[in-house]
Amino acid sequence: MTSPEALPIDPKIANRMRDKKGKELYGYQVQAIDTILSRIQKFPEGYNLLYQLPTGGGKTVIFSELAKKYILETGKRVLILTHRIELLGQTSAMLSEIGVPNKIINSKVKELDDSGDHWCFVAMVETLNNRLNDERIGFEDLGMVVVDEAHYNSFRKLFKHFSKQVLLGVTATPLSSNIKLPLHDNYAELIVGESIGNLVGDGFLAEAKTYSYDVNLRALKVGINGDYTVSSSERLYGNFLMQEKLLYAYEEKAKGTKTLIFNNGINTSKQVQAMFEEEGYPCMHLDNTHSEKERQDILEWFHKTPDAVLSSVSILTTGFDEPTVETIILNRATKSLTLYHQMIGRGSRILKNKKSFTVIDLGNNARRFGLWDAHINWHDIFKSPQSYIEGLYSDEEIEEEFVYQMPEELAEKFKGGPMTKFDMAEAYVEVTRQALRPKEAIKRSMEQHMAMIQHASEDYWDASELVDLLADDIKFRVKQYAKCIAKATTNYKNWLEEEYTRNLKTALRHTFNDD
């Protein structure tokens, strides 16, 4: 659909492009542009190349400057594809800033004129696909197509139209949004940019301080897209206990900071807003059903309010830049590495008085994927995405590593009494060495619980209430015991928990009656 020979660029336009400078590029950005250009020079036509750079590293800056250099060196035009309207405007603005004459192809553009004034085009996937299929639009002298957020599969439908061009995909996470459609099917090679760790170490990104709160995710269901369903997430994260855990985590680690909360359902997000407002914190909710005007007003409020809490749903993961965010709360679980990085990346922008930010993880995400700035071998993931996915910890494996920590409020009730910690594994080893029955370990655990509760109770009713409050501690000890005896079936553990609780209450009743 394009002629292989490019027409020379108007010298006046070329001079204006050369004269207009944008921001001074960082060293790693210059290196990225040179590396990509060298590959394009080696494979000038019909070659698909993928470039990876973390969120916050300046991907838009890099491919905009790359487009400028490419136009000046080859005299061919560039097309940039995006999947969100916010990215459309941002990309066009960046190109204009560095002097690249560009045109946005949106729903209002039905066909292109023959004017040579535009050397770069920015288009939404669906809009351009419709125009190309209708044969209403054609590009003369098009040499390169840039695909922003290339991990999304919506772009694949356009590839057949650009088989003769150089196609450059750009993404923070070169892992396809659909594991059945791996990126190596469409891209010949991957160029990996600077790592998150290096960008943090060199002062280009803020350091993430992550706090994980263990969450039992057994109730979550996985949908056909490979991630947890909204409906099951709503049931889990909308319940009272999870709402309380969210509030507790915020007040413990993030109170008074500008906070962005990510949820997996609109109802959950609205409940979060109601709870925070009830507690006296300035909080608003935002989702994709809000109008453009409402969205602008909410984001302006968020920008201007120092201690604002914004509860959101699937709308601020891309195309959103608010450097003043101090805390990111993942009030959801995800199986998507891309989404995990996108959410945390919203807090990674660095400012003069902001060198770090807080991440509160309420979905076991850091245990699943590793810390945000941990090393990732992107080449391996690009070549063998299925192996990477299969190598991730399952929810069950993650929960096996949970260590019970008594809430401060509950620990206060036992202050001044016997030790509240009990090592079931150590007790099991001790009783087996003494040639005693394994259940002796359970008996010793119950005796320790008895001593704790007797110290903190005035009567049996106080004691019974404390047993209920210790349910998570009992559950953890039983789980450790089941692991020791290699009987880890759910039914057996449930039965053991019930028996433990029942026997503990019975023993306490006899003790208080005797007293």
Protein Blocks (a to p, Z undefined) as FASTA:
>chain_A
ZZfbdcdddfklmmmmmmpccddddfklmmmmmmmmmmmmmmmghpacdddddehilpmm
mmmmmmmmmmmmnopacddddfbfklmmmmmmmmmmnopacddddfklmbdcfbfkbcbd
cddfklmmmmmmnopaccehiabdcdehklbmklmmmmmmmmmbccddddfblcdfblkl
cfklmpmbdcddddfklmmmnopaccdddddddddfklpccdfkopacfklmmmmmmpmk
lmmmmmmmmmmmmgoiacddddfbfklmmmmmmmmmmnopacddddfkbcfklmmmmmmm
mmmmmkbccddehklmgopacfkbmbdcdfbdcfbfklmmmmmmmmmpccfklcbdcddd
fehmmmmnopfklccdfklmmmmmmlmmmmpccfklmmmmpccdddfklmmmmgoiacfb
dcfklmmmmmmmnopafklmmmmmmmmmmmmmmmmpcbfklmmmmmmmmmmmmmmmmmmm
mmmnopabfklmmmmmmmmmmmmmmmmmmmmmmZZ
